[in-house]
Amino acid sequence: MEATTNFEKDMTVLPDAVAELLDPASDKPVAIVRRQDDDVAVVLTGTVGSVALLAEIPLDGPDVLALIPFHQIRERGWEALAGEEQLLYLQVTSRWEVPLQPLLDALPPSPPKTEDIGFAVSDEEYADEVGRIISDEIGRGEGANFVIRRDYRAHTDAPTREAVLAWLHALLSFEAGSYWTFAWVGGGVACAGASPERHVSAEDGTVLMNPISGTYRHQPDAPTVEALLEFLANRKESEELVMVVDEELKMMSAVCPGGGVMRGPYLKPMTRVTHTEYLLEGRSDLDPRDILRSTMFAPTVIGSPMESACRVIARHETSARGYYSGVLALFESTPAGYRLDAPILLRTAFIDEDGDITVSAGATLVRHSDPLSEAHETRAKASGMLTALGLLPRAGHTAAQSGIQAPSASPTAHMVNLPEVQAALADRNRDLAPFWRDAQTPRGELSGSALLVDCGDDFNQMLAHQLRHLGLDADIASWKDVTGFEDVDLVVFGPGPGDPTDLHDPRVVRVRELLRARVEAGLPTVAVCLSHQILATLAGLPIEVLPESRQGLPLRVSILGSEGLIGFYNTFAAVAEDGSMTPDLNLTVEADSTTGIVNALVGNHVVSVQGHLESVLSYDGFDALGAVVERALR
């Protein structure tokens, strides 16, 4: 690769090689990236290739920029509708860092004439689908939240490169707060976008993830401090964010031996919306391609639990996602190896060779979602890109006329550091687990080995991480691959989506067999959530569908006689009288005295719990997990 060429900030003319790449008639691959708050943009060119697997991305010297479609998630064994999109990479041969103003001066100053076709499904149709997902998927225990997209369509007869570079000009000029603003033309793919969200980055062993969720829309009314505070106090918006933090901590626990620590929450002010976000940090010595593979893809654009969310997306979205919700990953060569920086591919417009344009946007659906409001949220999220296309009016900005190099500030930017806003943000952490907010010092109060049985939810990764901090050696295996009599001190049957009474589900049938065998043999056993419910059926207790789903809900409950704040992710529950004995298996019931919902079952070397002790929502979860494991082993 040619050495990076840097230019002085007052440089007014781009070098000929960069100007050639920006010529609409050029057929050379080009990518342009401007990172948040940088006063330069990186211009890349090189050779475009394609590979089948992430591990095949060539990291053998030059920098590489990879365009990764959503269906690549099938590498993890998860479901996704297949599209024609390939995993493309640009192996960089030349790289320039250029000041923004000469770059803007060289880009087309206004978008080409574009036919506005509109959303492929109406607001009302989308809202109807949202209602079905809340009742049929969340309401039947398939998961806590799901992100369902819809596509905005448009068309232009302008040359592809000209259109993309014009969109980039608008995004660089007017869109505030983007993590990356970028364009890609090459390998038969052309797009421009302004992604708000880092998915994952890795440098010198430090891994960062940046879950963003919760959306305060700036329109139709101008933002006010009062409205922002109301947004920060909104339960649904807070639940959205915490659930994706849980999901990304599962990933951090998988790739970082020391787990992840959460920082925040913070505000993410943008031009038309303001989001809330956390920063997760951990340490890992994995190859950056392995880190990327283990974190495919952000739950903020898929849902949780991830594997189940992929199935729900495949059922409810009628076409493949293409590159939407995948990532654009930059692997930069350094003396210490490759550093990774990978934003999510959203708030992005793609144009094909026929001039057909697609902008995708999705909303995070939770149990409290208002279907029509979620439809409006997708419009708000797409609005910045649609304005760049010239399909929506731009109000109150004059950057293009005044020669400003960067976008005007978000209308909420001045509110971020107000004492009342900072207090509202801090209040969101009040009941969250200290284990995930503080430096995680191993307690080592227990010893032995544990096997976690994976029933379809990567909460197992967080459970395993906490068990190791308690002093146990913990491994994870699929329900398909265990006998129940492994040579370990403890078996923990994990959580998962679905109906615990569904005997047509081979997973439920097998977990029933494994639980029965271990409990009847008096072997130390713990069961969590779905596995707890399956154990309850074996013990002769009825299972009921809750009148209101408890997906992502913290509750004060008693476990082993100690009350604490525990997070719940359940739609089904066992019901029995507190203090009673189960009809079978001789287990003692710990249940809510009013509702009869069973929080725990306790027997000889067996404890099962309905709540997720490992969740960020479980303020007292780590201590409760220690007590549960000690009771099962004792």
TAMO-V63118 format. One record per backbone hydrogen bond with DSSP energy under -1.0 kcal/mol. CO is the residue of the C=O (numbers start at 1). NH is the residue of the N-H. If there is no record, write none. Layout:
# TAMO-V63118
CO NH
CO NH
This chain:
# TAMO-V63118
5 97
8 11
15 19
16 20
17 21
18 22
20 23
23 26
30 185
31 44
32 183
33 42
34 181
35 38
39 100
41 98
42 33
43 96
44 31
45 93
45 94
47 91
49 89
53 56
54 57
63 92
64 331
65 90
66 329
67 88
68 327
69 72
70 73
71 74
72 75
73 76
73 78
74 77
86 88
87 51
88 67
89 49
90 65
91 47
93 2
94 45
95 5
96 43
98 41
99 103
100 104
101 105
102 106
103 107
115 155
118 153
122 126
123 127
124 128
125 129
126 130
127 131
128 132
129 133
130 134
131 135
132 136
133 137
133 138
134 139
137 142
138 141
141 498
145 304
146 365
148 363
150 361
151 120
152 359
153 117
153 118
154 357
155 115
159 163
160 164
161 165
162 166
163 167
164 168
165 169
166 170
167 171
168 172
169 173
170 174
171 175
179 36
180 195
181 34
182 193
183 32
184 191
185 30
186 189
189 186
190 351
191 184
192 349
193 182
195 179
195 180
197 344
200 342
201 208
202 340
203 206
205 284
206 203
207 282
208 201
209 280
211 278
213 276
216 274
224 228
225 229
226 230
227 231
228 232
229 233
231 234
234 238
235 239
236 240
237 241
238 242
239 243
240 244
241 245
242 246
243 247
244 248
245 249
246 250
247 251
248 252
249 253
250 254
251 255
252 256
256 259
261 281
263 279
266 277
268 275
272 218
273 270
274 216
275 268
276 213
277 266
279 263
280 209
281 261
282 207
287 291
288 292
289 293
290 294
293 296
298 301
302 147
304 144
304 145
305 309
306 310
307 311
308 312
309 313
310 314
311 315
312 316
313 317
321 324
322 70
323 326
326 345
327 68
328 343
329 66
330 341
331 64
332 339
334 337
337 334
339 332
340 202
341 330
342 199
342 200
343 328
344 346
345 325
347 194
349 192
350 358
352 355
355 156
356 352
357 154
358 350
359 152
361 150
363 148
365 146
366 369
370 374
371 375
372 376
373 377
374 378
375 379
376 380
377 381
378 382
379 383
382 386
383 387
384 388
385 389
386 391
387 390
398 402
399 403
399 404
410 413
412 415
415 418
418 422
419 423
420 424
421 425
422 426
423 427
426 429
427 430
429 432
434 438
436 262
439 441
448 473
449 490
450 475
451 492
452 477
453 494
454 479
457 460
458 461
459 463
460 464
461 465
462 466
463 467
464 468
465 469
466 470
467 472
469 443
469 444
470 446
473 450
475 452
477 454
478 481
486 488
490 451
491 526
492 453
493 528
499 502
501 503
502 505
505 509
506 510
507 511
508 512
509 513
510 514
511 515
512 516
513 517
514 518
515 519
516 520
517 521
518 523
519 522
524 491
525 607
526 493
527 609
528 531
529 533
530 534
531 535
532 536
533 537
534 538
535 539
536 541
537 540
539 584
542 575
544 573
550 553
553 568
555 566
557 564
559 562
562 559
564 557
565 620
566 555
567 612
568 552
568 553
570 550
571 546
573 544
574 598
577 580
580 589
587 582
588 602
589 579
590 599
590 600
592 596
596 576
597 592
599 610
600 590
601 608
602 588
603 606
605 525
606 603
607 527
608 601
609 529
612 615
615 618
616 433
617 619
618 621
620 624
621 625
622 626
623 627
624 628
625 629
626 630
627 631
628 632
629 633
630 634
